[in-house]
Amino acid sequence: MDIIFMLKQGGLPFRLLLKRMELKHLKFWFKTLLYLYTPGGYGYYRYIRQFKEANYDLTLHTDIEWEEHSPESIYYRNYKNYDEYVEHQKKKFGLVLKGGKSFRNCSLLGFRYLIYRRFKDLDAYLSKSASIVCCGARQGSEVEVIRDLGYKKAYGIDLNPGPNNKFVRIGDFMHMENADSSLDLIYCNALDHAFNLKDFFTEHARVIKSDGYVLYDISLMGDYPYESVGWTSSEMVILQMLEIFKSVIKIETERNYKWILLQGKKN
């Protein structure tokens, strides 16, 4: 079963998946099976599948070029201004909705399990009452998984959260509405959609508590038409993080991502 899931997401065969199920996370596993086996989709994804257009060719492209950059660097798309950046970033989800491939049952299974691996041991660091914001959350898969694990205060923000999204509200991860030192954790797997990485990290440091956490997924897949920043080495991105945050708690690499948990913020 699920060869697509195993190849694309680095997951497990179903019989091994069953062995990995933990009793304390039964809600997550039950809903994950519903996502896998419900014809036509389950939950919010059943609703947003109606926006899929038959025979729509999801070919992402843009006329906004990259800035000139050296071979070893962090580089940015050549936006005229911040407004152009915002409008460019808002377009992608509408195109993804029309394409519909990201919301197939096997795709959702893979993504839910990926997020589960990130957060299943989070209770070693945070209580279930923790304030958590997922930045650049789009349709909100990560928010739903985190809530399934018992963190009911989790929610997402995105420039374009799509229609009737109960997991994600409109928000800008470059200019967050949260008060200073108010959040326990920020999660983001959309670093490559930041307008400026240093400003991005600085803003997140502003809103987490003095002993709060950030958890980032760093893409290792190269740049695509709607990414706003690219890098030739993930280590260069981590060095920028360490200018802003105090300590690395955990770092792991798996297939297309390197993920890192950091705690605390510097002056």
C-alpha positions as CSV (number, residue, x, y, z in Angstrom):
1,M,0.0,0.0,0.0
2,D,0.9,3.7,-0.5
3,I,4.1,3.5,-2.6
4,I,3.5,7.2,-3.4
5,F,3.6,8.0,0.3
6,M,6.8,5.9,0.9
7,L,8.7,7.4,-2.1
8,K,7.7,11.0,-1.9
9,Q,7.4,11.5,1.9
10,G,9.9,9.0,3.3
11,G,7.2,7.4,5.3
12,L,6.5,3.7,6.3
13,P,4.6,0.8,4.9
14,F,1.1,0.5,6.5
15,R,2.0,-2.5,8.7
16,L,4.9,-0.6,10.1
17,L,2.8,2.6,10.4
18,L,0.5,0.6,12.7
19,K,3.4,-0.4,14.9
20,R,4.4,3.2,15.3
21,M,1.0,4.3,16.6
22,E,1.1,5.6,20.1
23,L,-1.9,5.3,22.4
24,K,-1.6,8.8,23.6
25,H,-2.0,10.1,20.1
26,L,-5.0,8.0,19.0
27,K,-7.0,11.1,17.8
28,F,-4.2,11.9,15.3
29,W,-4.0,8.3,14.0
30,F,-7.8,7.9,13.8
31,K,-8.1,11.1,11.7
32,T,-5.1,10.2,9.6
33,L,-6.8,6.9,8.6
34,L,-9.9,8.9,7.8
35,Y,-7.9,11.1,5.5
36,L,-6.4,8.1,3.8
37,Y,-9.5,6.1,3.2
38,T,-12.5,8.5,2.9
39,P,-13.5,8.7,-0.8
40,G,-13.6,12.2,-2.0
41,G,-11.6,13.5,0.9
42,Y,-12.2,14.2,4.6
43,G,-12.8,17.3,6.6
44,Y,-11.8,20.7,5.3
45,Y,-10.1,19.0,2.3
46,R,-13.3,17.6,1.1
47,Y,-14.6,21.1,1.0
48,I,-11.6,22.7,-0.8
49,R,-11.5,19.9,-3.4
50,Q,-14.6,21.6,-5.1
51,F,-12.2,24.3,-6.3
52,K,-10.2,21.9,-8.4
53,E,-10.6,22.6,-12.1
54,A,-10.8,19.6,-14.5
55,N,-7.7,19.4,-16.8
56,Y,-6.1,22.3,-15.1
57,D,-2.4,22.3,-15.8
58,L,-0.6,23.5,-12.6
59,T,2.6,24.9,-14.1
60,L,3.9,27.5,-11.8
61,H,5.9,30.4,-13.3
62,T,6.7,34.0,-12.7
63,D,8.2,36.9,-14.6
64,I,10.0,38.2,-11.4
65,E,13.6,37.2,-11.7
66,W,16.2,36.5,-9.0
67,E,18.7,39.2,-8.0
68,E,22.2,38.6,-9.2
69,H,24.1,36.7,-6.6
70,S,27.4,34.9,-6.0
71,P,27.5,31.0,-6.2
72,E,27.7,30.7,-2.4
73,S,25.0,33.0,-0.9
74,I,21.5,33.7,0.3
75,Y,19.7,35.4,-2.6
76,Y,16.4,37.1,-3.1
77,R,13.8,37.6,-5.8
78,N,14.0,41.0,-7.4
79,Y,10.7,42.5,-6.2
80,K,10.0,46.2,-6.9
81,N,8.7,46.7,-3.4
82,Y,7.0,44.9,-0.5
83,D,3.5,45.2,-2.1
84,E,4.7,43.3,-5.1
85,Y,6.1,40.6,-2.9
86,V,2.8,40.2,-1.0
87,E,0.7,40.0,-4.2
88,H,3.1,37.4,-5.6
89,Q,2.9,35.3,-2.5
90,K,-0.9,35.5,-2.3
91,K,-1.3,34.0,-5.8
92,K,0.1,30.6,-5.2
93,F,-2.6,29.0,-3.1
94,G,-5.3,29.9,-5.6
95,L,-3.3,28.1,-8.3
96,V,-2.8,25.1,-6.0
97,L,-6.5,24.9,-5.3
98,K,-7.3,24.8,-9.0
99,G,-4.7,22.0,-9.5
100,G,-5.9,19.9,-6.6
101,K,-3.1,17.4,-6.5
102,S,-1.8,18.5,-3.1
103,F,-5.1,17.4,-1.5
104,R,-5.2,13.8,-2.6
105,N,-5.6,11.3,0.2
106,C,-2.0,9.9,-0.1
107,S,-0.5,13.4,-0.2
108,L,-2.3,14.4,3.0
109,L,-1.3,11.2,4.7
110,G,2.3,11.9,4.0
111,F,2.2,15.5,5.2
112,R,0.3,14.7,8.3
113,Y,2.9,12.0,9.2
114,L,5.7,14.4,8.5
115,I,4.2,17.0,10.9
116,Y,3.5,14.4,13.5
117,R,7.2,13.4,13.5
118,R,8.1,17.0,14.2
119,F,5.7,17.5,17.1
120,K,5.0,14.1,18.7
121,D,7.6,14.7,21.5
122,L,6.8,18.4,21.9
123,D,5.4,17.8,25.4
124,A,9.0,17.4,26.6
125,Y,9.2,21.2,26.1
126,L,5.7,22.7,26.2
127,S,2.5,22.2,28.1
128,K,-0.8,21.5,26.2
129,S,-1.8,25.1,27.0
130,A,1.1,26.5,25.0
131,S,0.4,29.4,22.6
132,I,1.6,28.2,19.1
133,V,1.5,30.0,15.8
134,C,2.2,28.2,12.5
135,C,3.5,30.8,9.9
136,G,2.8,30.5,6.2
137,A,0.3,27.7,7.0
138,R,-1.8,27.9,3.9
139,Q,-4.6,25.3,4.3
140,G,-3.5,24.5,7.9
141,S,-2.5,20.8,7.8
142,E,0.2,21.5,10.5
143,V,-2.3,23.3,12.7
144,E,-4.8,20.4,12.6
145,V,-2.1,17.9,13.5
146,I,-0.8,20.0,16.4
147,R,-4.4,20.4,17.7
148,D,-4.9,16.6,17.3
149,L,-1.9,16.2,19.6
150,G,-3.6,18.3,22.3
151,Y,-2.4,21.8,21.7
152,K,-5.7,23.5,21.3
153,K,-4.3,27.1,21.2
154,A,-2.5,26.5,18.0
155,Y,-3.5,28.4,14.9
156,G,-2.0,29.4,11.6
157,I,-1.4,32.6,9.7
158,D,-1.0,33.1,5.9
159,L,-1.3,35.9,3.4
160,N,-3.9,33.8,1.6
161,P,-5.5,31.1,3.8
162,G,-8.1,30.3,1.2
163,P,-11.9,30.0,1.6
164,N,-13.6,29.3,5.0
165,N,-10.4,28.2,6.7
166,K,-11.0,27.3,10.3
167,F,-7.3,26.6,11.0
168,V,-5.6,29.6,9.5
169,R,-6.3,33.3,9.6
170,I,-5.0,36.1,7.4
171,G,-1.7,37.3,8.7
172,D,1.9,38.2,7.6
173,F,4.8,36.4,9.2
174,M,7.0,39.3,8.4
175,H,4.8,41.6,10.5
176,M,3.0,39.6,13.1
177,E,0.1,41.0,15.2
178,N,1.1,39.2,18.3
179,A,2.4,41.2,21.3
180,D,6.0,41.1,22.3
181,S,7.1,38.0,24.2
182,S,3.6,36.4,24.0
183,L,4.1,33.1,22.2
184,D,5.6,29.8,23.4
185,L,6.4,28.4,19.9
186,I,6.5,29.5,16.3
187,Y,6.6,26.8,13.6
188,C,7.3,27.5,9.9
189,N,8.1,25.4,6.9
190,A,8.0,28.4,4.5
191,L,11.3,30.1,5.1
192,D,11.9,30.3,1.4
193,H,8.8,32.6,1.2
194,A,10.3,35.2,3.5
195,F,10.9,38.7,2.1
196,N,14.1,39.0,4.1
197,L,15.4,36.2,6.4
198,K,17.1,38.4,9.0
199,D,13.9,40.5,9.4
200,F,11.9,37.3,9.4
201,F,13.9,35.8,12.3
202,T,14.0,39.1,14.2
203,E,10.2,39.4,14.0
204,H,9.8,35.9,15.4
205,A,12.2,36.6,18.2
206,R,10.2,39.6,19.1
207,V,7.0,37.7,19.7
208,I,8.2,34.5,21.4
209,K,8.7,34.5,25.1
210,S,12.3,34.8,26.5
211,D,12.5,31.0,26.9
212,G,10.2,30.4,23.9
213,Y,10.9,28.2,20.9
214,V,11.0,28.4,17.1
215,L,10.9,25.2,14.9
216,Y,11.9,25.7,11.3
217,D,11.9,23.4,8.3
218,I,14.7,24.4,5.9
219,S,14.0,23.3,2.3
220,L,16.8,21.4,0.6
221,M,14.9,21.2,-2.8
222,G,16.2,24.4,-4.5
223,D,14.2,27.3,-5.6
224,Y,10.8,27.4,-7.4
225,P,8.7,30.2,-9.1
226,Y,6.9,31.4,-5.9
227,E,9.8,31.2,-3.5
228,S,11.1,34.6,-2.6
229,V,14.5,33.6,-1.2
230,G,17.0,30.9,-2.0
231,W,20.2,29.6,-0.6
232,T,23.1,27.5,-1.8
233,S,23.6,26.0,1.7
234,S,21.3,25.4,4.6
235,E,24.2,26.1,7.0
236,M,24.1,29.7,5.8
237,V,20.5,30.0,6.9
238,I,21.3,28.4,10.3
239,L,24.1,30.9,10.9
240,Q,21.6,33.7,10.4
241,M,19.3,32.0,12.9
242,L,22.1,31.8,15.5
243,E,22.6,35.6,15.3
244,I,19.0,36.0,16.6
245,F,18.2,32.9,18.8
246,K,20.2,31.6,21.8
247,S,20.5,27.9,21.5
248,V,19.9,24.9,19.2
249,I,17.9,22.2,21.0
250,K,17.6,19.7,18.1
251,I,18.5,19.5,14.5
252,E,17.8,16.6,12.0
253,T,17.9,16.1,8.3
254,E,15.5,13.9,6.3
255,R,15.2,13.8,2.6
256,N,14.1,17.2,1.4
257,Y,14.2,19.1,4.7
258,K,16.6,20.0,7.5
259,W,14.6,20.9,10.6
260,I,15.8,22.8,13.6
261,L,14.4,23.6,17.1
262,L,15.8,26.7,18.8
263,Q,15.1,28.2,22.1
264,G,15.4,31.7,23.5
265,K,16.4,35.0,21.9
266,K,19.4,37.3,22.1
267,N,19.2,41.0,22.9
